[in-house]
Amino acid sequence: MMATTFSDRGQAGRALAGKLRHHAGRKDVTVLALPRGGVPVAYQVAKTLKAPLDVFVVRKLGVPGYEELAMGAIAPANVRVLNDEIVTRLAVPASVIDEVAAKEQRELDRRERLYRGGRSPLRLRGRNVILVDDGLATGSTMRAAIKALRQSRPAHIVAAVPVGSPETCEAMRDEADEVLCATTPQPFVSVGSWYGDFSQTSDEEVRDLLARAGARTSSGDDPADAVVGALNKHILQLSGGPQDYDHLLEQIDEAPFVLLGEASHGTHEFYEERARITQRLIEEKGFVGVAVEADWPDAYRVNRYVQGPGCDLDAEEALADFRRFPTWMWRNKVVVDFIEWLRRHNRTSEGTKPKAGFYGLDLYALHDSMKAVLHYLDQVDPAAAEVARHRYSCFDHFGPDPQVYGFVAGTAIEKSCQEDVLAQLVDMLKRRPAPAEVQAGLLDDELFAAQQNAHLVKNAEAYYRAMFLAPESTWNLRDRHMAETFEALAAHLTRRVQFPKIVVWAHNSHLGDARATDRSSHGEINLGQLIREKHGHKAFLVGFTTYRGTVTAASDWGGPAERKSVRPGLADSYEALLHGVSFDRFQLDLRGNGASLPRRLLERAIGVIYRPETERASHYFRADLSAQFDAVLHFDETRAVEPLERSSEWNGELPETYPSGV
């Protein structure tokens, strides 16, 4: 396997800029980028040389049916350059070339309008122009660009790329006044072969980088540089060693509630580092509960395993009830290792410390929670079980899909089960532990579990009904349920420990204070906000971020787990800002240091679905990070969490994006 030369286009641009320093400080230099892949490279070149940046839109002419193969390119001013060897060898008719060129001309015009936003192109006459792309393969695009540029009468044209075919770089000397290929590996193969991350650059990224370059040029400096410089003074590098989270635990101090987030539901580092922090919280600070973004009955089977009375043979078997989409969220190798650690910890500390439990906060398991209530009552009170079975039979004729119930009941086609589930919850809350439970030394754990299942049924009924025409959002109903479950768990654990401490695992979007995001303007609340409002500084909120890498996610709800490439963070995002910090993995304390951060940047949230093709609209929102969290842990490059059941889509090779430099 070939070693990559550059981690991404940003790093390639910085390397290329280092070889162009003889142009630095000159007032007659303009940097032009060939979009889209050339823009992140050119941005770094322009930033280093302190030169203005613009785009020069050139479109490849792909062979029909083999579009990755360039038969030529077009550029502004009706410039067309053909690769005569490809055209002749494939006998491409002139009519086909004209048809492809007309299509690409429409796209060229669209991109010119999109990227410039009404701005006029920079004046190039008499300037020294550095024309930048992310690589050179056949060189058709660069040749077309140079030919078109000649019509603007620049004084000097430099063709500059981080990596290129040795033959093409040599041939390009006949076209440009100066050619700089930072690396010319042999065998060349393709441009993308020499990048660790060669994911497609989006139109939004192009516009963001051009806007930043314009702001830097007008002010004489990059506004992000000062921010990154200030942040570097307030970060602590994470090395992977046992002392990594010493400072974080100092900051947490005696706070009884620690909320550990994640920026996706499928990133290995988020799961692994949460587990490391949680182990220290349990061992060193006496935490007795791990409450996770999972359904109560599924998680309670795991709780029985880690605390002793369960009958499962190992952690993987204890996680067997996590069979609904998305299974990888809890059925993954990191969670298995943590569950086994938790069981060992409870066994070795038995008699000296309270056991630590594993609990679910979510509310999707409508039918499983009904079964759990009935199972409990069948064991302790068969008569009460018959009453409950009659009440819950209200759901029988709607079938197994709770969304069917939600549609029928929510649109008032049939009477809802609201009164039945409420009556059952009231009956469950009136119950006291059965003698058999007391004799078994379980206190009222099993009764409490059954009560929480009844509580879930009541709230899940409202949730699914609210999916259709209800006044309150399902998001709010769900997070209120998680907050209610959290408070009930905290109250229940006081029967074991006077002041119980609980760590929560959930997505950043649930745990970061919603009041610090643009979602609050839509009336949305979340678990982190509700806990903060009630407990203040007794709650410590930790967010997790990443800039790029891979993630386990689906393309659609209910779809298979895929291992997807995560695009680099958008320019106007906290992810991009933290990417500029001097360490790849670090902790940023936001209590007292939040003033260093700009307000209301973009923040990325990848759930169980990831759609990189619509990433800006699907996965970003505005936030004030310093008000959202008390600390942030940033891992610049991350990898997909490994599911226990790996689909062919997950095992397969990551999709390759053909190089934009042709």
Sequence and secondary structure as in RCSB ss.txt:
>XXXX:A:sequence
MMATTFSDRGQAGRALAGKLRHHAGRKDVTVLALPRGGVPVAYQVAKTLKAPLDVFVVRKLGVPGYEELAMGAIA
PANVRVLNDEIVTRLAVPASVIDEVAAKEQRELDRRERLYRGGRSPLRLRGRNVILVDDGLATGSTMRAAIKALR
QSRPAHIVAAVPVGSPETCEAMRDEADEVLCATTPQPFVSVGSWYGDFSQTSDEEVRDLLARAGARTSSGDDPAD
AVVGALNKHILQLSGGPQDYDHLLEQIDEAPFVLLGEASHGTHEFYEERARITQRLIEEKGFVGVAVEADWPDAY
RVNRYVQGPGCDLDAEEALADFRRFPTWMWRNKVVVDFIEWLRRHNRTSEGTKPKAGFYGLDLYALHDSMKAVLH
YLDQVDPAAAEVARHRYSCFDHFGPDPQVYGFVAGTAIEKSCQEDVLAQLVDMLKRRPAPAEVQAGLLDDELFAA
QQNAHLVKNAEAYYRAMFLAPESTWNLRDRHMAETFEALAAHLTRRVQFPKIVVWAHNSHLGDARATDRSSHGEI
NLGQLIREKHGHKAFLVGFTTYRGTVTAASDWGGPAERKSVRPGLADSYEALLHGVSFDRFQLDLRGNGASLPRR
LLERAIGVIYRPETERASHYFRADLSAQFDAVLHFDETRAVEPLERSSEWNGELPETYPSGV
>XXXX:A:secstr
    SBSSHHHHHHHHHHTTGGGTT TTEEEEE TTTHHHHHHHHHHHHT  EEE   EEEEETTEEEEEEEEEE
TTTEEEE HHHHHHHT  HHHHHHHHHHHHHHHHHHHHHHHTT      TT EEEEE S BSS HHHHHHHHHHH
TT  SEEEEEEEEB HHHHHHGGGTSSEEEEEE  SS   GGGGBS      HHHHHHHHHHHHHHHHHTS HHH
HHHHHHGGGEEE  SSTTTTHHHHHHHTT SEEEE  S SSBHHHHHHHHHHHHHHHHHH   EEEEEEEHHHHH
HHHHHHHS    SSHHHHTTT  SS GGGTSBHHHHHHHHHHHHHHHHTTTTS   EEEEEE   HHHHHHHHHH
HHHHH HHHHHHHHHHHGGGGGG S HHHHHHHHHTTSS  SHHHHHHHHHHHHH    HHHHHTT TTHHHHHH
HHHHHHHHHHHHHHHHTTT SS HHHHHHHHHHHHHHHHHHHHTTT SS  EEEE  HHHHS GGGBGGGGGT  
 HHHHHHHHHGGGEEEEEEEEEEEEEEEBSSTT   EEEEE    TTBHHHHHHTSS SEEEEE TTTGGGS SS
EEEE   SB  GGGHHHHHEEEE HHHH SEEEEEEEE B  BSS  HHHHS       S  
